[in-house]
Amino acid sequence: MDIQIYHFVEGARQARGLTVIIDVFRAFSVACYVTAGGVQNLLPVGSMDTAYRLKQDNPEYILIGERGGVIQPGFDYGNSPFSIQAVDFSGRTIVHTTSAGTQGLVNAVNADEIITGSFVNAQAIIDYIRIRNPKHVSLVCMGWGALEEADEDTLFAQYVKNALEGKPNDFQDIVRYLSLESKTGKFLDMTDASAPPEDFDLCLSLNRFPFVLKAEPHGESLIRLRKLGVVEGVML
Ligand SMILES: O=C(O)[C@H](CS(=O)(=O)O)OP(=O)(O)O
């Protein structure tokens, strides 16, 4: 298995094989929380225009996301796991747009298969890759605004690579580093309603969810993230 690590939108375009688009803080942690909240259709989109058009055509849709980390006018929720973790999304369609994570999903045009990456479903992702056993795995770190490396995304890519190569990982050390030494620790100090400090622990709640989110075509031009259960190395 050939495992390559890429960065940002350009990396998403280069990715091939089974591709993991990584955004730990916070897009793909949010995506897992809303999936656990029962969402029927989770539609990641790149542009704000697409998000607003979908809402205009379908007023019952829920808009979630941010620009510059901040909830945008007309949105129902920001890109915050704390704000949505207790919400029942059963039967609902969510449109999700973010500065980094969802940009990677819509740009991974050369991938054979795309799943999301975050620590909240890390073991399911590792097990899924092992089950699929592809020739090429691409791990794409989306970073801050898809422009600047974010430690948590790079550390997640290395965590998955290590696991697949049979090398050890020290998750407690990752949490210590992110909270005390990395720019990511800023999430602990934020008081903005769009980025409450609780998001830090919620995004680093290791293996909370036993499923992967796989991108699939939805209609003519959209993608949908479908939940695939993976428990103890077995796909449900
Ligand atoms: O709101 C977030 O957590 C980030 C903002 S940014 O990437 O730092 O601009 O968005 P995400 O796409 O979840 O990384």
PDBQT file of the ligand as one rigid body, heavy atoms in Angstrom, charges set to zero:
ROOT
HETATM    1  O1  LIG A 301     -14.147  27.020  11.414  1.00  0.00    +0.000 OA
HETATM    2  C1  LIG A 301     -13.186  26.263  11.333  1.00  0.00    +0.000 C 
HETATM    3  O2  LIG A 301     -12.976  25.434  12.195  1.00  0.00    +0.000 OA
HETATM    4  C2  LIG A 301     -12.241  26.358  10.143  1.00  0.00    +0.000 C 
HETATM    5  C3  LIG A 301     -11.903  27.763   9.823  1.00  0.00    +0.000 C 
HETATM    6  S1  LIG A 301     -10.368  27.930   8.997  1.00  0.00    +0.000 S 
HETATM    7  O3  LIG A 301     -10.088  26.745   8.186  1.00  0.00    +0.000 OA
HETATM    8  O4  LIG A 301      -9.336  28.099   9.996  1.00  0.00    +0.000 OA
HETATM    9  O5  LIG A 301     -10.479  29.142   8.170  1.00  0.00    +0.000 OA
HETATM   10  O6  LIG A 301     -12.847  25.779   9.012  1.00  0.00    +0.000 OA
HETATM   11  P1  LIG A 301     -12.574  24.269   8.552  1.00  0.00    +0.000 P 
HETATM   12  O7  LIG A 301     -12.947  24.156   7.104  1.00  0.00    +0.000 OA
HETATM   13  O8  LIG A 301     -13.416  23.419   9.409  1.00  0.00    +0.000 OA
HETATM   14  O9  LIG A 301     -11.114  24.034   8.784  1.00  0.00    +0.000 OA
ENDROOT
TORSDOF 0
